[in-house]
Amino acid sequence: MPDLENPRARLLELIVAFRQTQCVRVAVEFGIADQLASGPAASADLAAACGAKEPFLRRLLRALTGLGLLDQDDDGRYRLTTVGEQMRSDRMGPAALFFGCDPVWSAWGALDHAVRTGERPFDYVYGMRVWEYYAGNPDDGARFDAAMASITGGLAEAVVSSYDFSRYGRVVDVGGGDGTLLAAILRSAPSARGVLFDVPAVVERAQPALESAGVLDRTELVGGDFRAAVPPGVDCCVLKWILHDWEDDVCATILRRCREAMTSVDGAKLVVVERVLPERVGPEHLDLVLSDINMMAMTCGRERTEAEFAELFAGAGFRLDRVVPTGTNVSLVEATPV
């Protein structure tokens, strides 16, 4: 809990929190957690393995120890803590690289522009929308994909544990990225078939992940623009972290395209995987409200309350049925075409 008895110290802690983000990013960039995955190591050995200057790396290792990501043995060797294990490249490491690097930091640096003008900070800095930027900068686009996969991987099992997808025959993951969530859905529903729908460049990068998950033979890969059309004949449209990227008018268009794709199917459902803001916010909702600010900085989208989702759905031909908690910071918002 925050130290409310020392408000100056608490505010300073918030002001300099960027230092923690950058320590974690650099640790991931040098592969420290990957090197320590096989066991403890001294700073000199890590420096040699990582291509770092030992005196400077040792100082970073001390900071990571202070953050609770590393422990130090009596002989001075460093080992990973349970939290530090998540810095590995096959776990949450890609998220650290994404949130600790440009273009995220540049967009957040222009947050005042959004508050002052109502315009997108990312566009103000880069002169284009974030999706155009990723299309033209494939290395940054791949970093974004990897970060979303690393975060989604931890959420996917919670999603399929909280909702029964086995009643659907054909599920389309609209804007499904590399297919991490769709793979989990298809594993939980062995008789279902899936459609991974995203822009062509993203869909092309998804095939290896789906093949590795053992569901490629049940997955149709479709490239396109979800603002123009969604593959038809589906009985479940899944939208994970899509609506929060867009303004209300674009969201209404995306939802109408989903509605059109479901017209020939009885019992079809829309399942939106998003953070759902409470009507009244407290300190326990910090992750939710900071995510909302991230949307403001990067896309000019937003996180929404249940009432705001209901209003958005109603304008696009859906009725909100229920909000299903998952035990994580996202919920499933289920809706029926009307």
N, C-alpha and C positions, 0 to 999 in steps of 0.2 A: 504494500500500500504506500502511496505517496507520503512523504514526511511533511504533514501539514503543520507541525509545530515549528518548522523552520522554512517559512515560505520563500525566503530569498534563495536558500539552498535548493529548494524544489524547482524554482523557476530557472536557476542556473543549470540544473540537471537537464531540463527540457531544452534550453538554449543550445547546449553543447552536445545534444544527443547524436548529431551528425558524426561525431568522432567514433561512436560505436559502429555505425553503419559502415564507415570506411575501413575500420579495422577488420571487420568480418569480410568485406569485399576483397581486401588485399590478401587475407588468409586463404580465401577460396581461389583467387587468381594464381597464387603460388602453390596451390595444391597441398596445403599443410595437412588437412584432414585426410586426404587420400594417402599421403605418406605415412601418417600415424595409424592408419586403419589396421596395419599388420602388427602394431605394437609400439611401445614407447621408444623415443629417440632423443638424443641430445641435440642442442641447438646447432652445434657444428655439423652434425650429420644431416640435419634437416637443411641447413644452408647449402651444403654440397649437393644434396639431392634436388633442391628447388632452384638452384642457381641464384642464391641470394647472398648478400654480405652478412656474415654471421653477427657482428655487433648490432646491426640494425634489426636483423630478424629476431635476435634475442629480445630486444625491446618490444617488438610486436608480440612475441610469445608471452611476455609478462603481461601485456595488456589483455590478451586473450584469456590468460589465467584469471585476471581480475574480473573479466566478464563472465567467468564460470564456464568457459568453453574448453579449457584445458586444466589439467592438474599437473603438479610437478612431484616426482618421486624424491625420496631422500637423497638419491645420487644425482639429482638435477635433471633427469630426463623428463620429457613432457609426454603426457598421454591425453587422449580425448575423454571428455566427460560425455554423459548421455546426450546432452544438448549439442556439444561439439561434434558428435557423430553426424549430426544433420548438416554439417558444412561440406560433407563429401559431395563429389560431383554427380553421384548417382542418387542423391537425396535432395536437400534444399540448396545446395551450392549454386545452381543456375539462377535461383531467385535472388541470391545475394549479389551476383554479378549484374543482374538486370537492374535492381533497385539502387545499386550503388554506383551506376555509371550513367553517362549521357545515353539517351536523351532525357531520361527521367529527371535528372538533377537540374538540367537547364529549364525544363518546363516548370518544376517547382520553384525555381529561382525567379520566375516571372508570375508567381501566384498573385501578386498585387495587381497585375494587369487585369486578371479576371475579376477581381473584386471591384476594381475601379471602372471597368468598361463592360463587363459581361461577355467578353470575348475569350476565345480559347488561348491560354498561355502557350501551349505547344505550337499552335499556328503562328502566334506572334513571334516566337523565337525562330522557327524553321521555315515559315512561309508556306506550309502545307499541313494537311491533316496527318495524324499519326500513321494511319494506314497507308497513305501515299508514301510517307517517309520510309516505312518498313519495306514496301514494295521496291523502292529505289535503293535501299541500303540493306541488302540481304543478310549481311553479318548481324546487323542490329535486329533484323526480323527473326533470324534464327535464335538470337539470344532471348527475344521476347517469347518465342515458341517454347524454348527450353524452360524458361522461368514458369510459364503457365502450366507446363506439364509437371514440373516438380511440385507446384502447389496443388494442382488438381489430383495428382496421384494420392495425396493424403486425404483428399475429400471424396474421391470417387467411391471408395468402399463405404464411407458413411452414407453417401447418397443411395447406393443400391441396397444398403441394409435398412434404410428408412422407407423405401418405396418399392412396391411390387411391379416390376417391369415385365414379368412373365405373362401378363394378360394381353400384351401387345404382340402383333405379328410382324409389324414393320415400324421401326423407330428411326426417325431422322434427327441427327444431332446438327442443328442449324448453327453454323459458325463453330464447328466442333474442333478446330485446331488440329492437333496431331492425333486425335482419336483416343486420348487417354480415358475420357469419361465413357465414350461409346463402347470401348473395349470392355470396361467394367460392367456396363449394362448388358452387353451380349453374353458375357460370362455368367451373369446372374440369371439370364433368360435364354437357356440353350436352344429353344425352338424359335427364337426371334431372329429376324434379319435386320441389318442396320444400313443406314445411308449416312455417310460422312459428307457433309455439305459445307464447303468453304470456298474462298477464292482459289483459283486453280493452282497458284504457286504453293499455297499452304497444303492443299490436298496432295500434291505431288510429294511433299516431305513426310506425309503421314503413313505411307505404305509400310515402311520398315517396322514402325511401332505396332501397327495392327497385325502384321505378320508375326512379330515376336510374341504378341498376346494370344496368338492362335485363333483369331477371329476374322482374318482377312477373307476367308472363303465365304463368310456370311455378310460381308460388308461391300456395299457399292460406293465407290468414290466418285463424287460429283462436284465439279467446279462451277461456280456461278456467283451471283450477287443476290443476297437474301432480300435486298430492297426491291428487286425486280421479280423474282419468282422463287418458290421453294419446291423441291421435287414432290410431285403429287402422289396420292394414293397411300398416305401414311396414316397410322392410327395413333401415333404419339410423336409430337414435335417437342424436342428438348432444346431449350435455350439456356446455356450456362454462361453467365457473365457476358451476355450480349446486350441486353436492354440497358444496363447501367453505363454502357459506352456511348449512348446516343441521347439526343434531345427527344422530347415527347413526340414531336411530329414524325420523326424518323422511326421511333419505336412503334407508333401506330401503323406505319407502312409495313414494317417487318411483321407485325402481328397479323395484319390483313393478308399478307402473303402466306403466312402459316395457315390462316383460316381457309384460304382458297385451296391449299394443298390437302385439307382434311374434308372437303365437301362431300366426297363420295364414300366416306367411311363412317359407319355407325359406331357410336361409343368412343369416338376419338377424343384425345385429351392433349392439352398443352401443359407441359411441365417446365416451369422456369426455375432455374437454380441461381439464386441471388442472395445477397445480404438483404435482410428486411429490417429497416429502421423502426425502432419503437416510436410511439407518439411523443413520449417524454424521454429525453436522453440523460443518462448519468455517467459517472466515471467508468462504470462497468461496460459501457458501449463504445469505448475509445476506438477499438479496431474498426467498428462500423462507421463512425463519423470521419476517421482519417481516410478510410477508403473512399468516402464521399468526396473529400477534398482531393484525393488523387484523381478521381474522375473529373473534377473541375479543372485540374491542372493539365491533364493529358488529353481528354476528349470532349470536355464540356458536357459529359453525361452526368449521371447522379445515381445515388442509392435512393430507394423509395420505401415508404411505409406501406403497410397492408392496404390502407385506404387509397393510397396513390396508385398501387397496382390495380386495385379494383376499378378505379376510374379509367386508367389506361386501357384495361381489358375491355371495359364496356364500350369504349369508343371504337374498338376494332372488331366487335362481334364475338366477344367471349364473356363468360360469367365466372368470376372467381369462386372456386369451390372451397378450398381450404389451404392453409399454410401448414406444412409438415416440417417440424424441426428435425435436424439431423445430428444434434449434439456437437456441431461445429459452428463456425460463424456464418454459414449459409443455411438457407431453408429451401424447401421445395414449395413453390407456389403453383397449385394445380388449378386449371381452368377448363371449362367446357365450351365448345362452340354453341352459339345460340342463333 
